[in-house]
Amino acid sequence: MNAGAILALKLVLTPLLVGLASLAGRRWGSEVGGWLVGVPFTSGPIAFFLALSPGPRFAGAAAAGIMAGTASQAVFCLLYSWVASRGGGWGPSLIAATAGFLASTFVLNQVLVPTWIAFAAIIAVLVVSIVLMPGRGKPGQESLVFPRWDIPARMAVATAFVVALTAVAPLLGPRLAGLVAPFPLYATVLATFAHRIQGAVPAIGVLRGLLLGLFAFAAFFLTLAELLAGQGVALAFVAAAAVLLVVQGGSLAVGRRLRLA
């Protein structure tokens, strides 16, 4: 697939996903919107394009890095939520969360462990992160009337972020590119817009939903990292997609039980 086709795919998929997640958040709550953007709609295609060129081995190494970057996403969610829950606006919350993501990325880039050990550690990090998230609080302004520019602005900002990040990532090498690629662009847009318009509670809800979605995210890239080099591109992605659907469905069911509890 040539560069023009890849760019066109980014320009179509990104605004479509952000628009759907925003509508889902309005219909079913901010946590559902966050859970939906946990699906690797950008990093998954990035891994696929890397598997086509420069090849499956490079893509497998990048997939291992993307999986490890799940821990950095958890740090992002925690720091944003902690700052927001203590009265910080979307700006300070985003700055703290981004700094945490970058610091975590730096540490992870210095540490190489076997893939399955990394995966087990990531699951532990996600569980602990969910436990440490601030309480749900009162939804308050979730039912307010949104300005007409809200969803188009979210789509435009997210698309610009994705195009810029994916343009830089290949220059970093497979490990660092993989660690940077899962920066939660979609969740950032959803959370900051919700924070600005509705308040901290819905923004934290987006990030709580993202944490639930990250179990499937990590499982998807674990499968790719294990299968790409030895089993071929088609089988690896079919297996990873099947794992993703099963785990994502399970995380939604668990999330609903936790919300009822």
QUIHUGI-V190367 format. One record per run of one state. SS is the DSSP state (@ for helix, = for strand, . for the rest). FROM is the first residue (numbers start at 0). LEN is the number of residues. If there is no record, write none. Layout:
((SS/FROM/LEN) (SS/FROM/LEN))
//
This chain:
((./0/2) (@/2/26) (./28/1) (@/29/7) (./36/6) (@/42/10) (./52/3) (@/55/13) (./68/1) (@/69/16) (./85/4) (@/89/21) (./110/4) (@/114/18) (./132/7) (@/139/4) (./143/5) (@/148/24) (./172/1) (@/173/8) (./181/3) (@/184/14) (./198/1) (@/199/32) (./231/1) (@/232/28) (./260/1))
//
